[in-house]
């Protein structure tokens, strides 16, 4: 909790409360008065400009009936649109909104934007924005000083910054700068070797990266490409001071060689054609953590570097850049003589709030400079930049840390929380980086669009000056539009940023105090995410909630360890459902506040995951089912349609996915802590972002968490239902007449249907079934069980019977170990009496030789119409392979589309192998092969082969959607499809992934033609009946669309708005 008396903290919260209109518009009257002041000043400004000009809209015009009607009509339109906007906008202003980086904006920021918007200045040019250009310059200086850059008139280097549309534009500009800086020495080298600077040959001396003075044109390529940034930026001044070369002359000379003009590839080619010693490896690299914002590879692509060379460094278990991995990759570049453009430190990742260890990254940068390798260091602090205001000014962090340890937690209105010590040290290191992205429209509480880029050395901006794209001294009063990526940009954004920064203050008493209160709220929520789950070891427990950032007791221990459980019990007892005053009263030794400080992420973003228990108290181990629960929960706490009603959500959260390629061991360990099996698949993760200082008042957080827990428990019940094992109605596609094959109709999203099954069966009234088949009238014939049956147990029995030969050495070689198959076991599986033929004593026409436990009653349908009532006895498993996530391949087949091929000597059938989701069920009866192929496969069809359509790689076609294209490859009557056929090296009930591995040599290769019975289903197999929460349409769009052009001269003058049909 912040230092000071309760009265001081109460005073701080009063001040912070004055910044905002407020969740319940508590300060609206104050805001309205300021709006009225702005409008009065607007009126005064217009009247004061050449006051003798006559009115352009005279009173007699305004008094006309038509004018009055138009004004009335338009006012009604404004009221209607404003009403709809209030109803349908996401309530960012409310403490209930904990989703994205959006919140109530400060009144200074809103008023600054509003007052400037009325004048509409364009900061592209000074002549169009003299006032707001100056405001932008001053806003840039504010941000520079916030990070510790010197902006004094005599500072060297002198910081400089400007406003951009967003962080993506700022990041792109920083990439552009890094590219141009890296290549500037090559351009100068060419100008000396081939151009009008040839007189400098052998004369121009400069320091290399290690501080040794050398002749510029005698340097190697490695030395030229590793000059320190300040050395490169100082070249024009050095040439002027020592060789009397003016900036104008230098600019003209460099035109023919600058990367801005001749392209990167041409510059490299021209440079390597000189007599330079080429000791470098192309292409160069940029380095950033793998979980970086998408703007980094995007920016690399735009700048012509190639997104592949925005090299991703793996992250640690807390989603921070792995420092040792960074050092290792930089060492590799040094050893290979591969130049590095720059290294990016993420200061508050937008998904996890993680702050990279910048203090160590700065040391690494310095170490490599001493070795002779130089690169720019950029900080992407789009989210985290404003948190630097929480750093103490004029005090050392060590002193602050000691003060924190001795603080007690006396009562206060809304406490403020300080930064974690490591986070504070890393934010303090920002003053040592070369450039920083920071978004005032994020933690600066400023309206969009307001990003920014600041430079430690302001000369960097001249590297991306389009009117004069060369290094020069420049003019600080020149138009902002010549710098960076953008052209036209609103002066309102600059004014909004400047006014909010100026009036609140970029220090620990202004923005620092505001973010400190938000940090306390974030910590309170972190406590819930750490301990809201069920710990009791009883069947009535429902879910666990696991935060990404491990609480202190979990470090070195597991999530389910005794130490971690005790800590969660402490959190439940002392923090959850407690008011701020309760916590303060119980925290006599300061340990509770220290625990709160250590919970959650570095900067006010909490990532957490959920998992559920079944009715018996067993924790789900299926990643896909944990993901499904979280998706449904976040659907309940977010808007998933533009027509949804946002006012019905009691709490707003958002989500992300941890991709294995990006998160690596971080994602795998998170899965392990969650209790699911580690998988190379995406982990769905919930997130909340805390920006409001208000939610900890009046036990408000506890109210929100009760809503959260209620929804999670409701959705756990859904998860239990969708995963309930046991008896279900079973549906099959029927193939063949010589022998009946049943192809189970599976689903990726229903527990009892996550199986691809092909079995043979005996049926009653087979002659009638054969007649249906041979009539040629029907597209498909299906079978549905009459009762709900436990198909899993029947298949286990059938597999157990078939697996007995595997006890021999020969059987073990031909198939996988029984332990690798899905739970066949040694003991004969039991089948309930009600699912055996003996339960139906009035039926006596089933052959005695068939196992009565494999029997069930069913109905045969032709094109959806019931035709026959029959009895079914399963005979033999052709294939029975699970479709659960852990059994799927990571990629679709790359070389062909695979099918199971089975049948009799005279009838062959195929069914698509579904190895990954989403997928499509593709089946065909009685396919035809060329004679040579038919002869080679006919003796092996009974146990199932694998067929590949070799002209159709599945990876190129997935995902398959309906409606299908007219020329879809798998259709009725397709002729001469090229195929290869392999023996299946695995037994019939083998589990994936890797079912196509080790196929060996094909036993046949030829052509196949499809007959008339071809089925394609890309919908039901992928349909998830519980996959998402349906939207709740409000119908506002019809009202919106009904608004008319009331200011148009073609509008009927006699009609009012309501007479035209505008809804009330």
KEVOKE-358380 format. One line per 10 residues: number of its first residue (from 1); their letters; for each residue x, y, z of C-alpha. Coordinates in steps of 0.05 Angstrom, whole numbers. Example, Ala and Ser with C-alpha at 12.3 -4.5 7.8 and 13.67 -1.06 7.14 Angstrom:
2
1 = AS = 246:-90:156 | 273:-21:143
This chain:
1064
1 = XXXXXXXXXX = 0:0:0 | 25:70:-14 | 62:107:39 | 29:162:80 | -29:170:127 | -99:147:113 | -117:220:104 | -63:228:51 | -87:166:13 | -159:191:17
11 = XXXXXXXXXX = -136:258:-10 | -100:222:-68 | -163:184:-86 | -205:248:-84 | -157:279:-134 | -157:218:-179 | -233:217:-176 | -233:287:-207 | -198:261:-270 | -259:225:-299
21 = XXXXXXXXXX = -332:236:-316 | -341:174:-273 | -376:107:-280 | -443:138:-260 | -429:206:-292 | -413:236:-223 | -371:292:-254 | -414:305:-315 | -437:373:-291 | -364:394:-283
31 = XXXXXXXXXX = -349:366:-352 | -409:402:-383 | -386:469:-355 | -319:459:-388 | -352:440:-454 | -394:503:-449 | -331:544:-436 | -298:514:-498 | -359:531:-540 | -361:602:-514
41 = XXXXXXXXXX = -287:610:-532 | -302:581:-601 | -356:633:-610 | -311:688:-586 | -255:666:-633 | -302:667:-693 | -332:734:-676 | -263:765:-663 | -236:747:-731 | -249:809:-774
51 = XXXXXXXXXX = -308:830:-731 | -334:878:-784 | -352:820:-831 | -427:815:-837 | -462:751:-812 | -462:696:-863 | -522:662:-831 | -568:721:-816 | -626:718:-767 | -679:724:-821
61 = XXXXXXXXXX = -654:658:-851 | -654:624:-783 | -726:647:-770 | -754:614:-833 | -802:556:-822 | -762:509:-867 | -697:525:-830 | -731:513:-763 | -760:447:-787 | -693:423:-813
71 = XXXXXXXXXX = -659:442:-747 | -713:406:-708 | -707:344:-752 | -632:342:-745 | -636:350:-670 | -681:290:-667 | -631:251:-709 | -574:271:-662 | -615:250:-602 | -633:183:-633
81 = XXXXXXXXXX = -561:167:-654 | -534:189:-586 | -585:145:-552 | -568:85:-595 | -494:97:-584 | -505:98:-509 | -544:33:-512 | -499:-4:-559 | -429:20:-541 | -384:-24:-498
91 = XXXXXXXXXX = -385:7:-428 | -311:21:-424 | -326:73:-370 | -350:21:-321 | -306:-17:-271 | -344:-78:-296 | -304:-72:-360 | -240:-112:-351 | -230:-132:-424 | -183:-96:-470
101 = XXXXXXXXXX = -139:-35:-458 | -200:11:-458 | -229:51:-402 | -258:118:-383 | -214:173:-411 | -189:231:-369 | -230:294:-375 | -168:335:-393 | -156:287:-451 | -229:291:-474
111 = XXXXXXXXXX = -232:366:-468 | -166:375:-503 | -189:332:-560 | -258:365:-564 | -233:436:-563 | -181:421:-617 | -228:380:-660 | -271:442:-669 | -213:476:-704 | -191:413:-741
121 = XXXXXXXXXX = -116:428:-746 | -74:381:-788 | -6:369:-758 | 23:349:-825 | 45:421:-836 | 61:479:-791 | 20:526:-834 | -42:484:-820 | -28:475:-745 | 17:527:-713
131 = XXXXXXXXXX = -14:517:-644 | -20:441:-644 | 48:430:-677 | 78:465:-617 | 33:423:-571 | 59:360:-605 | 131:382:-596 | 118:394:-522 | 80:328:-515 | 141:293:-545
141 = XXXXXXXXXX = 185:327:-494 | 138:306:-437 | 144:233:-457 | 219:238:-466 | 227:265:-396 | 181:211:-369 | 232:160:-391 | 293:198:-369 | 314:227:-436 | 346:296:-433
151 = XXXXXXXXXX = 309:349:-475 | 348:409:-452 | 371:458:-506 | 444:440:-494 | 433:365:-482 | 475:316:-521 | 442:272:-541 | 377:310:-539 | 312:271:-537 | 255:281:-585
161 = XXXXXXXXXX = 187:250:-595 | 123:257:-635 | 52:231:-637 | 33:175:-684 | -34:141:-698 | -16:81:-655 | 39:35:-631 | 40:-3:-697 | 59:60:-735 | 111:77:-682
171 = XXXXXXXXXX = 141:7:-685 | 143:11:-761 | 180:77:-758 | 231:48:-709 | 244:-9:-758 | 252:42:-815 | 301:81:-773 | 341:19:-754 | 346:-2:-827 | 368:66:-851
181 = XXXXXXXXXX = 418:74:-795 | 449:7:-809 | 457:21:-883 | 479:94:-879 | 553:77:-874 | 548:34:-936 | 517:92:-974 | 572:138:-951 | 624:86:-970 | 596:84:-1041
191 = XXXXXXXXXX = 596:160:-1045 | 670:160:-1027 | 689:103:-1073 | 645:123:-1133 | 617:192:-1121 | 634:263:-1107 | 663:248:-1038 | 723:212:-1070 | 768:267:-1043 | 757:237:-974
201 = XXXXXXXXXX = 793:173:-993 | 845:157:-941 | 828:220:-901 | 762:210:-865 | 776:179:-797 | 722:151:-752 | 717:107:-690 | 696:35:-698 | 649:0:-649 | 706:-15:-601
211 = XXXXXXXXXX = 731:57:-600 | 790:49:-647 | 802:105:-697 | 806:80:-769 | 804:106:-840 | 731:100:-861 | 742:72:-931 | 792:21:-904 | 742:-11:-856 | 714:-80:-869
221 = XXXXXXXXXX = 640:-91:-883 | 631:-117:-812 | 662:-55:-782 | 620:-9:-825 | 556:-45:-807 | 572:-43:-733 | 587:30:-721 | 554:55:-658 | 489:93:-669 | 517:158:-641
231 = XXXXXXXXXX = 576:151:-688 | 532:144:-749 | 487:201:-727 | 547:245:-717 | 578:234:-786 | 548:297:-820 | 572:342:-763 | 640:307:-764 | 647:319:-839 | 629:391:-829
241 = XXXXXXXXXX = 676:402:-770 | 736:366:-799 | 727:370:-874 | 684:432:-884 | 630:392:-921 | 563:427:-916 | 498:392:-904 | 470:416:-970 | 528:386:-1009 | 525:321:-970
251 = XXXXXXXXXX = 450:314:-983 | 460:323:-1058 | 518:274:-1061 | 481:220:-1023 | 419:220:-1068 | 448:168:-1114 | 468:120:-1058 | 418:128:-1002 | 374:68:-986 | 313:113:-989
261 = XXXXXXXXXX = 325:122:-1063 | 359:60:-1092 | 329:3:-1051 | 361:-44:-1001 | 379:-98:-1052 | 411:-49:-1101 | 451:-16:-1046 | 477:-84:-1022 | 495:-104:-1093 | 531:-39:-1108
271 = XXXXXXXXXX = 568:-42:-1042 | 593:-113:-1052 | 619:-96:-1121 | 670:-48:-1090 | 737:-70:-1063 | 710:-73:-992 | 730:-133:-950 | 664:-171:-945 | 665:-209:-880 | 590:-208:-864
281 = XXXXXXXXXX = 533:-256:-874 | 468:-233:-906 | 411:-223:-890 | 414:-186:-824 | 369:-199:-764 | 322:-164:-718 | 308:-197:-650 | 245:-195:-608 | 209:-243:-561 | 166:-294:-597
291 = XXXXXXXXXX = 103:-269:-565 | 114:-200:-595 | 58:-157:-622 | 39:-173:-694 | 63:-103:-714 | 136:-127:-712 | 135:-179:-768 | 86:-135:-804 | 133:-76:-800 | 192:-118:-822
301 = XXXXXXXXXX = 153:-139:-884 | 134:-67:-900 | 206:-43:-891 | 231:-96:-939 | 270:-135:-887 | 225:-196:-891 | 182:-219:-832 | 223:-283:-826 | 282:-242:-804 | 244:-211:-746
311 = XXXXXXXXXX = 276:-267:-707 | 235:-293:-649 | 270:-308:-583 | 234:-358:-539 | 200:-334:-475 | 206:-360:-405 | 151:-389:-361 | 125:-319:-345 | 122:-300:-420 | 182:-255:-415
321 = XXXXXXXXXX = 239:-256:-465 | 289:-310:-445 | 353:-271:-430 | 401:-330:-439 | 369:-348:-505 | 377:-276:-529 | 451:-277:-510 | 460:-344:-545 | 427:-320:-610 | 467:-255:-610
331 = XXXXXXXXXX = 531:-295:-599 | 512:-338:-659 | 504:-275:-701 | 571:-249:-676 | 605:-315:-692 | 573:-318:-762 | 588:-244:-774 | 514:-232:-786 | 496:-160:-769 | 436:-145:-725
341 = XXXXXXXXXX = 390:-86:-738 | 363:-83:-668 | 336:-118:-607 | 266:-103:-581 | 247:-107:-508 | 172:-113:-495 | 154:-69:-435 | 86:-95:-419 | 62:-146:-469 | -9:-134:-491
351 = XXXXXXXXXX = -30:-206:-478 | 3:-219:-410 | 28:-153:-383 | 99:-182:-381 | 159:-136:-377 | 223:-162:-408 | 286:-158:-366 | 310:-93:-397 | 363:-81:-345 | 399:-145:-368
361 = XXXXXXXXXX = 385:-131:-442 | 421:-64:-435 | 481:-100:-405 | 480:-150:-463 | 478:-93:-513 | 538:-60:-479 | 576:-125:-476 | 569:-138:-550 | 589:-67:-567 | 654:-79:-530
371 = XXXXXXXXXX = 663:-141:-573 | 651:-103:-637 | 578:-115:-653 | 529:-56:-649 | 454:-54:-656 | 396:-9:-636 | 357:-24:-573 | 283:-8:-578 | 231:-14:-523 | 160:-29:-544
381 = XXXXXXXXXX = 126:4:-484 | 60:16:-519 | 25:-11:-457 | 77:-4:-404 | 107:64:-418 | 62:106:-373 | 77:59:-315 | 145:93:-313 | 108:149:-277 | 104:102:-217
391 = XXXXXXXXXX = 180:105:-209 | 205:150:-154 | 237:214:-178 | 301:234:-144 | 306:170:-103 | 343:106:-116 | 302:43:-123 | 342:9:-68 | 318:62:-20 | 247:54:-43
401 = XXXXXXXXXX = 251:-21:-34 | 274:-13:38 | 217:36:51 | 166:-14:23 | 190:-68:70 | 179:-25:131 | 111:2:110 | 49:-19:148 | -20:-21:119 | -62:27:159
411 = XXXXXXXXXX = -132:39:134 | -144:78:70 | -200:92:20 | -170:60:-42 | -98:36:-33 | -44:45:-85 | 5:-10:-101 | 77:-1:-121 | 112:-38:-177 | 147:-103:-167
421 = XXXXXXXXXX = 220:-89:-154 | 246:-123:-217 | 193:-88:-259 | 214:-21:-230 | 287:-34:-246 | 270:-53:-318 | 227:9:-327 | 283:52:-299 | 329:23:-352 | 286:55:-407
431 = XXXXXXXXXX = 331:116:-406 | 387:73:-436 | 349:49:-498 | 353:84:-565 | 278:91:-579 | 212:77:-545 | 141:64:-568 | 88:88:-520 | 13:95:-530 | -21:152:-493
441 = XXXXXXXXXX = -87:121:-516 | -72:61:-472 | -46:74:-402 | -47:149:-415 | -124:148:-415 | -126:190:-479 | -175:182:-538 | -155:146:-601 | -113:156:-642 | -53:173:-599
451 = XXXXXXXXXX = 10:130:-603 | 79:159:-600 | 152:146:-614 | 208:179:-575 | 283:178:-589 | 340:185:-539 | 378:220:-595 | 330:264:-634 | 376:263:-695 | 347:194:-710
461 = XXXXXXXXXX = 284:227:-737 | 324:256:-796 | 336:185:-820 | 262:181:-839 | 250:252:-863 | 219:244:-932 | 231:315:-956 | 304:308:-940 | 319:236:-923 | 390:246:-899
471 = XXXXXXXXXX = 423:263:-833 | 423:338:-821 | 417:387:-764 | 344:403:-781 | 298:455:-751 | 260:440:-688 | 202:483:-712 | 194:448:-778 | 128:413:-795 | 117:347:-759
481 = XXXXXXXXXX = 90:314:-821 | 159:308:-853 | 180:258:-799 | 159:186:-798 | 106:146:-834 | 43:188:-831 | 20:248:-871 | -43:281:-847 | -57:271:-773 | -104:304:-724
491 = XXXXXXXXXX = -75:360:-681 | -129:340:-632 | -90:277:-612 | -28:318:-595 | -68:369:-556 | -106:315:-519 | -41:281:-499 | -6:345:-479 | -64:371:-436 | -75:306:-399
501 = XXXXXXXXXX = 0:297:-387 | 7:369:-365 | -51:375:-317 | -45:306:-285 | 30:302:-285 | 77:247:-309 | 104:230:-240 | 87:187:-180 | 37:239:-154 | -2:243:-220
511 = XXXXXXXXXX = -6:186:-269 | 36:144:-221 | -17:150:-167 | -73:135:-216 | -38:73:-243 | -20:53:-172 | -93:50:-153 | -108:10:-216 | -49:-36:-197 | -82:-49:-130
521 = XXXXXXXXXX = -146:-69:-165 | -106:-114:-211 | -74:-147:-151 | -142:-158:-119 | -166:-193:-182 | -101:-233:-185 | -118:-259:-116 | -185:-284:-142 | -154:-316:-203 | -105:-351:-157
531 = XXXXXXXXXX = -155:-377:-106 | -227:-375:-133 | -225:-448:-155 | -248:-509:-115 | -196:-540:-68 | -239:-589:-31 | -225:-662:-48 | -298:-680:-55 | -341:-699:-115 | -378:-632:-111
541 = XXXXXXXXXX = -318:-591:-133 | -329:-560:-201 | -269:-521:-228 | -199:-494:-217 | -172:-427:-239 | -98:-423:-253 | -61:-357:-264 | -5:-353:-315 | 40:-317:-265 | 56:-367:-210
551 = XXXXXXXXXX = 42:-343:-139 | 103:-343:-93 | 89:-410:-60 | 83:-445:-127 | 154:-427:-149 | 195:-490:-139 | 131:-528:-123 | 73:-552:-164 | 4:-521:-170 | -25:-578:-129
561 = XXXXXXXXXX = 31:-578:-77 | 17:-570:-3 | 54:-504:-2 | 13:-475:-59 | -52:-500:-28 | -35:-467:39 | -21:-401:4 | -88:-404:-33 | -122:-418:34 | -89:-356:62
571 = XXXXXXXXXX = -113:-314:3 | -184:-340:13 | -183:-326:87 | -149:-258:88 | -161:-225:19 | -220:-253:-20 | -288:-222:-1 | -253:-171:43 | -258:-96:38 | -196:-53:31
581 = XXXXXXXXXX = -203:-34:104 | -209:-108:124 | -144:-124:89 | -109:-64:119 | -132:-83:189 | -109:-155:182 | -41:-136:152 | -3:-119:215 | 65:-141:188 | 56:-119:116
591 = XXXXXXXXXX = 60:-190:89 | -9:-188:57 | 9:-127:16 | 75:-159:-3 | 36:-221:-26 | -12:-178:-66 | 47:-143:-99 | 75:-210:-122 | 10:-237:-149 | -7:-228:-222
601 = XXXXXXXXXX = 32:-199:-279 | 82:-143:-281 | 34:-91:-308 | -41:-97:-294 | -59:-153:-343 | -79:-220:-315 | -78:-282:-357 | -111:-344:-328 | -141:-410:-348 | -198:-454:-325
611 = XXXXXXXXXX = -208:-529:-320 | -267:-570:-295 | -282:-631:-253 | -330:-685:-273 | -387:-709:-228 | -339:-756:-192 | -289:-702:-176 | -239:-721:-230 | -202:-665:-264 | -210:-661:-339
621 = XXXXXXXXXX = -145:-679:-376 | -168:-661:-447 | -140:-594:-471 | -195:-586:-522 | -249:-592:-469 | -214:-543:-423 | -209:-495:-482 | -283:-506:-497 | -302:-487:-426 | -261:-423:-429
631 = XXXXXXXXXX = -289:-403:-497 | -360:-410:-471 | -344:-371:-408 | -312:-314:-446 | -372:-313:-494 | -415:-299:-433 | -370:-241:-413 | -359:-208:-481 | -397:-186:-543 | -394:-236:-600
641 = XXXXXXXXXX = -439:-200:-650 | -449:-128:-672 | -523:-137:-657 | -511:-161:-586 | -535:-121:-527 | -473:-98:-489 | -513:-74:-429 | -530:-144:-407 | -458:-165:-391 | -445:-160:-316
651 = XXXXXXXXXX = -370:-165:-328 | -326:-159:-389 | -266:-204:-401 | -226:-222:-463 | -183:-280:-485 | -122:-300:-524 | -89:-365:-547 | -20:-390:-528 | 6:-419:-593 | 59:-473:-583
661 = XXXXXXXXXX = 105:-443:-636 | 105:-376:-599 | 99:-395:-526 | 138:-460:-525 | 153:-486:-456 | 112:-429:-425 | 48:-458:-456 | 68:-530:-441 | 81:-515:-367 | 16:-476:-363
671 = XXXXXXXXXX = -21:-537:-389 | 14:-581:-338 | -7:-534:-281 | -78:-534:-308 | -79:-610:-304 | -87:-624:-378 | -40:-665:-421 | 16:-627:-453 | 1:-618:-527 | 31:-582:-587
681 = XXXXXXXXXX = -36:-546:-593 | -63:-477:-576 | -82:-465:-504 | -142:-418:-496 | -129:-366:-442 | -174:-315:-409 | -149:-244:-394 | -169:-183:-358 | -138:-113:-363 | -145:-66:-304
691 = XXXXXXXXXX = -145:9:-316 | -201:36:-272 | -182:61:-202 | -253:49:-176 | -269:-26:-172 | -242:-38:-102 | -293:8:-70 | -351:-23:-31 | -330:-95:-42 | -347:-85:-115
701 = XXXXXXXXXX = -296:-137:-138 | -329:-190:-96 | -395:-176:-131 | -361:-184:-199 | -328:-249:-178 | -394:-278:-153 | -421:-266:-223 | -359:-297:-253 | -362:-359:-210 | -436:-368:-223
711 = XXXXXXXXXX = -425:-368:-299 | -365:-415:-295 | -405:-465:-254 | -463:-462:-304 | -415:-475:-361 | -381:-532:-323 | -448:-567:-323 | -449:-559:-398 | -379:-589:-403 | -400:-648:-361
721 = XXXXXXXXXX = -460:-661:-404 | -421:-657:-469 | -370:-706:-442 | -417:-754:-410 | -398:-825:-427 | -445:-884:-432 | -507:-898:-473 | -522:-855:-533 | -559:-863:-598 | -510:-886:-651
731 = XXXXXXXXXX = -515:-870:-725 | -478:-905:-781 | -472:-900:-856 | -484:-968:-888 | -438:-993:-943 | -435:-1058:-983 | -481:-1115:-998 | -433:-1175:-1001 | -416:-1157:-929 | -448:-1100:-890
741 = XXXXXXXXXX = -400:-1046:-867 | -422:-994:-816 | -385:-928:-817 | -398:-890:-753 | -418:-817:-760 | -369:-781:-714 | -363:-712:-683 | -302:-675:-659 | -343:-642:-605 | -384:-696:-571
751 = XXXXXXXXXX = -348:-743:-524 | -384:-807:-545 | -373:-791:-619 | -299:-775:-619 | -282:-839:-655 | -273:-859:-727 | -304:-929:-730 | -314:-979:-787 | -343:-1046:-768 | -375:-1105:-803
761 = XXXXXXXXXX = -443:-1129:-779 | -497:-1181:-790 | -567:-1152:-796 | -637:-1180:-798 | -674:-1174:-863 | -610:-1167:-902 | -646:-1183:-968 | -691:-1123:-958 | -630:-1079:-944 | -596:-1105:-1006
771 = XXXXXXXXXX = -657:-1088:-1047 | -655:-1017:-1022 | -582:-1012:-1041 | -589:-1041:-1110 | -650:-1000:-1128 | -605:-941:-1142 | -658:-892:-1117 | -623:-868:-1055 | -561:-824:-1043 | -546:-855:-976
781 = XXXXXXXXXX = -572:-909:-931 | -561:-902:-856 | -573:-941:-792 | -593:-912:-725 | -597:-951:-660 | -668:-958:-633 | -646:-949:-561 | -587:-912:-532 | -529:-961:-531 | -461:-962:-500
791 = XXXXXXXXXX = -423:-969:-565 | -356:-959:-530 | -365:-1021:-488 | -388:-1063:-547 | -326:-1040:-586 | -280:-1056:-528 | -309:-1126:-525 | -301:-1134:-600 | -229:-1107:-596 | -214:-1152:-537
801 = XXXXXXXXXX = -237:-1212:-576 | -196:-1191:-636 | -134:-1174:-595 | -122:-1244:-568 | -74:-1263:-625 | -31:-1204:-605 | -6:-1243:-546 | 38:-1281:-594 | 106:-1254:-616 | 80:-1249:-687
811 = XXXXXXXXXX = 20:-1209:-664 | 63:-1161:-624 | 105:-1146:-684 | 45:-1134:-728 | 11:-1084:-682 | 26:-1035:-626 | 33:-1055:-554 | -35:-1064:-521 | -16:-1010:-472 | -14:-960:-529
821 = XXXXXXXXXX = -84:-978:-552 | -146:-945:-523 | -160:-985:-460 | -171:-1056:-487 | -142:-1086:-424 | -130:-1158:-405 | -198:-1173:-374 | -258:-1186:-418 | -301:-1122:-418 | -370:-1125:-388
831 = XXXXXXXXXX = -431:-1106:-429 | -495:-1089:-391 | -550:-1142:-394 | -599:-1092:-424 | -553:-1085:-484 | -550:-1159:-502 | -595:-1201:-544 | -616:-1241:-482 | -652:-1178:-459 | -699:-1187:-518
841 = XXXXXXXXXX = -723:-1260:-508 | -779:-1252:-560 | -725:-1247:-615 | -698:-1315:-636 | -673:-1307:-707 | -602:-1285:-689 | -551:-1338:-705 | -524:-1373:-644 | -453:-1366:-668 | -454:-1291:-658
851 = XXXXXXXXXX = -439:-1260:-590 | -506:-1236:-562 | -471:-1180:-524 | -454:-1146:-591 | -527:-1139:-610 | -573:-1079:-614 | -638:-1060:-648 | -639:-1007:-702 | -676:-972:-758 | -651:-968:-830
861 = XXXXXXXXXX = -664:-902:-865 | -661:-886:-940 | -647:-812:-953 | -674:-796:-884 | -738:-838:-889 | -745:-899:-844 | -751:-962:-884 | -733:-1023:-842 | -733:-1046:-769 | -675:-1092:-757
871 = XXXXXXXXXX = -629:-1126:-708 | -554:-1114:-712 | -496:-1156:-687 | -427:-1127:-693 | -376:-1176:-722 | -308:-1146:-733 | -271:-1080:-724 | -240:-1055:-789 | -218:-990:-758 | -232:-958:-690
881 = XXXXXXXXXX = -189:-897:-679 | -202:-840:-630 | -209:-767:-653 | -192:-734:-586 | -144:-676:-591 | -85:-716:-564 | -94:-767:-619 | -95:-718:-677 | -37:-697:-721 | -10:-627:-717
891 = XXXXXXXXXX = -14:-617:-792 | -58:-641:-849 | -25:-692:-895 | 21:-656:-943 | 28:-705:-1001 | -40:-737:-1011 | -110:-744:-982 | -114:-809:-942 | -172:-858:-938 | -185:-924:-905
901 = XXXXXXXXXX = -197:-976:-959 | -236:-1039:-941 | -287:-1087:-967 | -292:-1155:-1000 | -260:-1185:-1061 | -315:-1157:-1105 | -335:-1093:-1068 | -286:-1040:-1043 | -305:-979:-1002 | -267:-919:-976
911 = XXXXXXXXXX = -274:-871:-918 | -231:-810:-907 | -180:-813:-851 | -194:-753:-806 | -126:-738:-776 | -137:-665:-757 | -195:-619:-742 | -234:-587:-773 | -246:-640:-826 | -296:-671:-872
921 = XXXXXXXXXX = -328:-740:-876 | -316:-767:-946 | -342:-837:-961 | -356:-877:-1024 | -387:-945:-1035 | -364:-995:-1087 | -306:-956:-1117 | -273:-985:-1179 | -198:-996:-1192 | -159:-1013:-1254
931 = XXXXXXXXXX = -149:-1088:-1259 | -76:-1088:-1238 | -91:-1050:-1175 | -152:-1092:-1160 | -112:-1155:-1165 | -59:-1129:-1116 | -107:-1106:-1062 | -165:-1156:-1063 | -135:-1205:-1013 | -123:-1150:-961
941 = XXXXXXXXXX = -188:-1112:-962 | -219:-1150:-905 | -174:-1119:-852 | -168:-1049:-882 | -114:-1015:-923 | -94:-942:-931 | -106:-907:-997 | -79:-839:-1018 | -106:-793:-1072 | -38:-769:-1095
951 = XXXXXXXXXX = -60:-711:-1139 | -98:-679:-1082 | -54:-661:-1021 | -102:-652:-964 | -63:-594:-934 | -78:-553:-996 | -153:-563:-990 | -167:-557:-916 | -209:-532:-885 | -264:-559:-930
961 = XXXXXXXXXX = -328:-519:-927 | -398:-528:-954 | -424:-510:-1004 | -371:-547:-1043 | -340:-520:-1107 | -370:-546:-1171 | -306:-583:-1188 | -295:-613:-1119 | -249:-672:-1128 | -291:-721:-1088
971 = XXXXXXXXXX = -357:-725:-1125 | -405:-775:-1157 | -375:-806:-1220 | -304:-779:-1212 | -260:-820:-1259 | -188:-843:-1261 | -164:-813:-1195 | -91:-831:-1186 | -80:-870:-1122 | -29:-907:-1082
981 = XXXXXXXXXX = -46:-963:-1033 | -7:-984:-971 | -16:-1038:-919 | -36:-1007:-852 | 24:-1022:-806 | -19:-1013:-744 | -74:-1054:-714 | -147:-1036:-724 | -155:-998:-658 | -88:-962:-659
991 = XXXXXXXXXX = -86:-890:-634 | -58:-828:-667 | -23:-783:-677 | 23:-810:-731 | -24:-860:-763 | 10:-847:-830 | 80:-856:-804 | 120:-916:-828 | 75:-935:-886 | 133:-965:-924
1001 = XXXXXXXXXX = 128:-980:-998 | 61:-979:-1033 | 32:-1047:-1050 | -5:-1017:-1110 | -8:-955:-1152 | -61:-941:-1204 | -128:-907:-1215 | -195:-907:-1180 | -264:-885:-1202 | -322:-867:-1157
1011 = XXXXXXXXXX = -392:-894:-1167 | -459:-864:-1151 | -458:-871:-1075 | -412:-814:-1054 | -423:-776:-989 | -390:-711:-967 | -405:-680:-899 | -363:-621:-875 | -415:-595:-826 | -440:-646:-776
1021 = XXXXXXXXXX = -371:-673:-759 | -348:-603:-740 | -413:-578:-709 | -407:-563:-635 | -475:-559:-602 | -444:-527:-541 | -387:-491:-575 | -407:-419:-563 | -460:-378:-530 | -510:-352:-581
1031 = XXXXXXXXXX = -514:-276:-589 | -571:-237:-560 | -594:-191:-617 | -623:-125:-596 | -650:-101:-663 | -618:-33:-659 | -591:-37:-730 | -660:-30:-760 | -669:35:-721 | -600:59:-744
1041 = XXXXXXXXXX = -614:43:-817 | -681:79:-814 | -649:147:-801 | -659:192:-861 | -619:246:-897 | -655:302:-862 | -603:354:-883 | -606:335:-956 | -638:385:-1004 | -678:328:-1034
1051 = XXXXXXXXXX = -712:314:-967 | -787:330:-971 | -794:396:-936 | -863:383:-909 | -843:318:-873 | -818:315:-802 | -769:262:-782 | -823:219:-749 | -869:225:-809 | -813:198:-852
1061 = XXXX = -810:137:-809 | -754:148:-759 | -766:103:-699 | -781:136:-633
